[in-house]
Amino acid sequence: MPKQESNDRFSKPHRVLILGGVRSGKSRLAEQLARDSGLPVTYVATATASDEEMHARIAAHRQRRPADWALIEEPLALPAVLESACAVGHCVLVECLTLWLANLLWTEEPGRLDAELAALDALLPRLPGQVIFVGNEVNMGVIPVNDLARRYGDLAGSLHQRIAAQADQVVLTVAGLPLVLKGPALPPL
């Protein structure tokens, strides 16, 4: 009977939002939760290697990932990727929402940002399987003097709130320590 309960747990959609600052441990936590799910994992990477430092960050993430995880690199069309990758009995890890948002802010396609955000909002309630979203919490400091930076912070805050409202679990990571804001406690890591 425990085997059936385990299968039932993964037949229901489960959404997790993990937030934190840069180098807070959010990515490692997300990767650990994906590994612990025991499900096949697809890692959706939204980063682009625009400079040497980002090349190094991406390489570090690649090195940590298990070889059997599928990888989809997509900087803009996140909702379309989620629609095709999410499935019952499968875990999808999205790394990271705020990089995706930055990519959309910089695109030269008028209306693309609003269209992608609307598509994600429409898709989120019907995503099957387990989905782990990772995002940088960027709104805990001073208000930026630059209008683009303020817009980015506002968009990130709104996006995180909308996902958190539909998530089963929301976790804030600080100094490598997870603080559960919503949902069940995390198992010992």
C-alpha positions as CSV (number, residue, x, y, z in Angstrom):
1,M,0.0,0.0,0.0
2,P,2.8,2.6,0.6
3,K,3.8,2.2,-3.0
4,Q,0.3,3.3,-4.2
5,E,0.4,6.3,-1.9
6,S,3.7,7.3,-3.4
7,N,2.3,7.0,-6.9
8,D,-0.8,9.0,-5.9
9,R,1.5,11.8,-4.5
10,F,3.1,12.2,-7.9
11,S,-0.1,12.0,-9.9
12,K,-1.2,15.3,-8.6
13,P,0.3,18.6,-9.8
14,H,2.8,20.0,-7.3
15,R,4.4,23.4,-7.7
16,V,7.3,24.8,-5.6
17,L,8.7,28.3,-5.7
18,I,12.2,28.8,-4.3
19,L,13.3,32.4,-3.8
20,G,16.5,33.9,-2.5
21,G,19.3,36.3,-3.2
22,V,22.4,35.7,-5.3
23,R,24.4,32.7,-3.8
24,S,21.7,32.1,-1.2
25,G,21.6,28.3,-1.9
26,K,18.3,28.4,-3.8
27,S,19.6,26.5,-6.8
28,R,21.2,23.8,-4.8
29,L,17.9,23.4,-2.8
30,A,15.9,23.1,-6.0
31,E,18.3,20.6,-7.5
32,Q,18.1,18.5,-4.2
33,L,14.3,18.6,-4.3
34,A,14.3,17.5,-7.9
35,R,16.7,14.6,-7.1
36,D,14.7,13.6,-4.0
37,S,11.5,13.5,-6.1
38,G,12.7,10.2,-7.6
39,L,11.1,11.3,-10.9
40,P,12.6,11.8,-14.3
41,V,13.8,15.5,-14.3
42,T,13.9,18.1,-17.0
43,Y,16.0,21.1,-16.3
44,V,14.8,24.3,-18.0
45,A,17.7,26.8,-18.2
46,T,16.8,30.4,-19.1
47,A,20.3,31.9,-18.7
48,T,22.3,33.2,-21.6
49,A,26.1,33.3,-21.5
50,S,26.5,37.0,-22.2
51,D,29.9,37.4,-20.5
52,E,32.7,35.3,-18.9
53,E,31.1,35.4,-15.5
54,M,27.8,34.0,-16.8
55,H,29.8,31.4,-18.7
56,A,31.3,30.3,-15.4
57,R,27.9,30.3,-13.6
58,I,26.4,28.2,-16.3
59,A,29.3,25.8,-16.3
60,A,29.0,25.3,-12.5
61,H,25.3,24.5,-12.9
62,R,26.0,22.0,-15.7
63,Q,28.7,20.3,-13.6
64,R,26.3,19.8,-10.6
65,R,23.4,18.4,-12.7
66,P,23.1,14.6,-12.9
67,A,23.8,13.2,-16.3
68,D,20.4,11.6,-16.7
69,W,18.5,14.9,-16.4
70,A,17.1,16.2,-19.7
71,L,18.1,19.8,-20.5
72,I,16.1,22.5,-22.3
73,E,17.8,25.8,-22.8
74,E,15.2,28.5,-23.6
75,P,15.7,32.2,-22.7
76,L,12.3,33.5,-23.8
77,A,9.5,30.9,-24.6
78,L,9.2,29.5,-21.1
79,P,5.4,28.8,-21.2
80,A,5.7,26.8,-24.5
81,V,8.5,24.8,-23.0
82,L,6.5,24.1,-19.8
83,E,3.5,23.1,-21.8
84,S,5.6,20.4,-23.7
85,A,7.9,19.3,-20.8
86,C,5.5,19.0,-17.9
87,A,3.8,15.7,-17.4
88,V,2.4,13.4,-14.7
89,G,5.2,11.5,-13.0
90,H,7.8,14.0,-14.2
91,C,9.7,16.8,-12.5
92,V,10.6,20.1,-14.3
93,L,13.0,22.5,-12.7
94,V,13.0,26.1,-14.0
95,E,16.2,28.0,-13.4
96,C,15.5,30.9,-13.3
97,L,12.4,33.1,-13.5
98,T,14.2,36.3,-13.0
99,L,16.7,35.6,-15.7
100,W,13.8,34.8,-18.0
101,L,12.2,38.1,-17.1
102,A,15.4,40.0,-17.8
103,N,15.7,38.3,-21.2
104,L,12.2,39.4,-22.0
105,L,12.8,43.0,-20.9
106,W,15.8,43.2,-23.3
107,T,14.1,41.6,-26.3
108,E,13.3,43.9,-29.2
109,E,10.0,42.3,-29.9
110,P,7.2,44.7,-28.9
111,G,4.6,43.0,-26.8
112,R,6.6,39.8,-26.2
113,L,7.1,40.4,-22.4
114,D,3.4,40.9,-21.8
115,A,2.4,37.9,-24.1
116,E,4.8,35.5,-22.3
117,L,3.7,36.6,-18.8
118,A,0.1,36.2,-19.8
119,A,0.8,32.8,-21.3
120,L,2.5,31.7,-18.1
121,D,-0.4,33.0,-15.9
122,A,-2.9,31.1,-18.1
123,L,-0.8,27.9,-18.1
124,L,0.2,27.7,-14.5
125,P,-3.1,26.3,-13.1
126,R,-3.2,23.4,-15.5
127,L,0.5,22.3,-15.5
128,P,0.7,18.6,-14.7
129,G,3.5,16.9,-12.7
130,Q,6.0,18.5,-10.3
131,V,7.4,21.9,-11.2
132,I,10.1,23.7,-9.2
133,F,10.5,27.4,-10.0
134,V,13.7,29.2,-8.9
135,G,13.8,33.0,-8.7
136,N,16.0,35.8,-7.4
137,E,14.4,37.9,-4.7
138,V,15.5,41.3,-5.9
139,N,13.2,43.6,-3.9
140,M,14.8,43.5,-0.4
141,G,17.2,46.4,-0.9
142,V,17.0,50.1,-1.8
143,I,14.7,51.3,-4.6
144,P,16.8,51.7,-7.7
145,V,17.3,55.1,-9.2
146,N,17.1,53.7,-12.7
147,D,13.6,53.3,-14.2
148,L,14.5,50.0,-16.0
149,A,15.7,48.5,-12.7
150,R,12.6,49.7,-10.9
151,R,10.4,48.2,-13.6
152,Y,12.4,44.9,-13.4
153,G,11.9,44.8,-9.6
154,D,8.2,45.5,-9.9
155,L,7.8,42.8,-12.6
156,A,9.8,40.3,-10.6
157,G,7.8,41.0,-7.4
158,S,4.5,40.6,-9.3
159,L,5.6,37.4,-11.0
160,H,6.7,35.8,-7.8
161,Q,3.5,36.8,-6.1
162,R,1.4,35.2,-8.8
163,I,3.3,32.0,-8.8
164,A,3.4,31.9,-5.0
165,A,-0.4,32.2,-4.9
166,Q,-0.7,29.0,-6.9
167,A,2.3,27.2,-5.5
168,D,1.9,24.3,-3.0
169,Q,5.1,25.3,-1.4
170,V,7.1,28.5,-1.2
171,V,10.7,28.6,0.2
172,L,13.0,31.5,0.9
173,T,16.7,30.6,1.1
174,V,19.2,32.7,3.1
175,A,22.8,31.7,3.7
176,G,22.1,28.2,2.4
177,L,19.2,27.8,4.9
178,P,15.6,27.2,3.7
179,L,12.7,29.0,5.3
180,V,9.4,27.5,4.3
181,L,6.9,30.4,3.8
182,K,4.0,28.3,2.5
183,G,3.2,24.6,2.5
184,P,4.7,21.6,4.2
185,A,8.1,21.6,6.0
186,L,11.0,20.3,3.9
187,P,12.5,16.9,4.7
188,P,16.0,17.1,6.2
189,L,18.4,17.9,3.4
